[in-house]
């Protein structure tokens, strides 16, 4: 039980902050969201920006579980589009998320999706070139998110 006493203003402010909880069989992850995600109030973000930021965090967290022989890929729920190795991601305000990458044959692939249709399955795929270090797109995207946050 938490014995802290909070004012009404503190409770209202906390209610507006983004929260994250991931529970797994091992332990719950309650790591606070990075400041690049929390600095701008959710009310001032478009649905696309908000989804983009959270997807970056999910991808980064997923990549933390991968060994050096695997990279993150994305499966598409609800269709026969298959799997895409994620190489980039973006958004177009107010409501479009875009994924860039390649399919298992190496063909260039781009998915443009409305945030209301967003269903993403993260998958671990073996690297295409075993002798090259795995690409960690989630960490690259998170770094860019932090840099953009500092520029605004």
C-alpha positions in Angstrom: 0.0 0.0 0.0 1.2 3.5 -0.9 0.9 5.9 2.1 1.8 9.0 0.2 -0.6 11.9 0.4 -1.3 13.7 -2.9 -3.1 16.9 -3.6 -5.9 17.1 -6.2 -3.5 18.8 -8.6 -0.9 16.1 -8.2 -3.5 13.4 -8.9 -4.8 15.2 -11.9 -1.3 15.8 -13.3 -0.4 12.1 -12.8 -3.6 11.0 -14.6 -2.5 12.9 -17.7 1.0 11.3 -17.8 1.6 8.3 -20.1 2.0 5.1 -18.1 3.3 1.8 -19.1 3.2 -1.7 -17.6 4.4 -4.9 -19.2 3.8 -8.0 -17.2 5.6 -11.2 -18.0 6.0 -14.6 -16.3 9.3 -13.4 -14.8 8.5 -10.0 -13.5 6.6 -6.8 -14.3 8.4 -4.0 -16.1 7.4 -0.6 -14.8 10.3 1.3 -16.3 9.2 5.0 -16.8 8.7 6.1 -20.3 11.6 8.2 -21.7 11.4 12.0 -21.4 11.1 12.2 -25.2 7.7 10.5 -24.9 6.5 12.2 -21.7 7.7 15.8 -22.2 4.9 16.7 -24.7 1.4 16.2 -23.1 -0.6 13.4 -24.7 -3.4 15.8 -25.5 -1.0 17.7 -27.8 0.0 14.6 -29.8 -1.8 13.3 -32.8 -3.0 9.7 -32.7 -0.2 8.9 -35.2 2.6 10.5 -33.2 1.4 8.8 -30.0 1.2 5.4 -31.7 4.6 5.9 -33.3 6.3 6.7 -30.0 4.8 3.8 -28.2 5.6 1.4 -31.1 9.3 2.5 -30.8 9.3 1.6 -27.1 7.7 -1.8 -27.8 10.2 -2.6 -30.6 13.1 -1.5 -28.5 11.9 -3.6 -25.5 11.4 -6.6 -27.9 15.0 -6.2 -29.2 16.4 -6.4 -25.7 15.2 -10.0 -25.6 16.9 -11.0 -28.9 20.2 -12.8 -29.1 22.9 -11.8 -31.6 21.6 -14.1 -34.3 18.1 -12.5 -34.6 16.6 -9.2 -35.7 13.1 -7.8 -35.2 10.5 -8.3 -37.9 6.8 -7.6 -38.0 3.9 -9.9 -38.9 0.6 -8.5 -40.0 -2.4 -9.5 -38.1 -5.6 -10.1 -40.1 -4.2 -10.6 -43.6 -2.0 -12.5 -45.9 0.7 -9.8 -46.2 3.2 -12.0 -44.4 6.3 -10.7 -42.5 8.5 -7.6 -42.9 11.9 -7.1 -41.5 11.6 -3.6 -40.0 14.1 -1.1 -41.3 12.3 2.1 -40.6 9.2 3.6 -39.3 7.4 7.0 -39.5 4.0 8.7 -39.2 1.9 11.2 -41.1 -0.3 13.4 -38.9 -2.9 13.0 -37.8 -3.5 9.2 -38.1 -1.1 7.3 -40.4 1.8 5.0 -39.4 4.3 3.8 -41.9 6.6 0.8 -41.7 9.6 0.4 -44.1 11.5 -2.8 -44.7 11.9 -6.0 -46.7 10.0 -9.2 -46.9 11.7 -12.6 -46.5 12.7 -12.6 -50.2 14.4 -9.3 -49.8 11.8 -7.3 -51.7 11.4 -3.7 -50.6 8.2 -3.3 -48.6 6.2 -0.4 -47.1 3.1 -0.7 -45.0 0.9 2.4 -44.7 -1.7 1.9 -42.0 -4.3 4.0 -40.2 -3.9 4.0 -36.4 -7.3 2.5 -35.9 -6.2 -0.6 -37.9 -2.9 -1.0 -36.1 -2.2 -4.7 -35.3 1.5 -5.5 -35.1 3.1 -8.8 -34.3 6.8 -8.5 -33.5 8.8 -11.6 -34.5 12.4 -12.6 -34.1 13.9 -13.6 -37.5 17.4 -15.0 -38.2 19.7 -12.3 -39.6 20.0 -12.3 -43.3 23.8 -12.0 -43.1 25.2 -14.1 -40.2 28.6 -12.5 -40.1 27.2 -8.9 -39.7 26.0 -7.6 -36.3 22.3 -7.5 -36.0 20.5 -4.3 -36.7 18.6 -2.9 -33.7 16.0 -0.5 -35.3 14.2 0.1 -32.0 17.3 1.6 -30.4 18.0 3.7 -33.5 14.4 5.0 -33.6 14.5 5.7 -29.8 17.7 7.7 -30.2 16.2 9.7 -33.0 13.1 10.3 -30.8 15.3 11.7 -28.0 17.2 13.9 -30.5 14.0 15.3 -31.9 12.7 16.0 -28.4 15.8 18.0 -27.6 15.4 20.0 -30.8 11.9 21.2 -30.0 
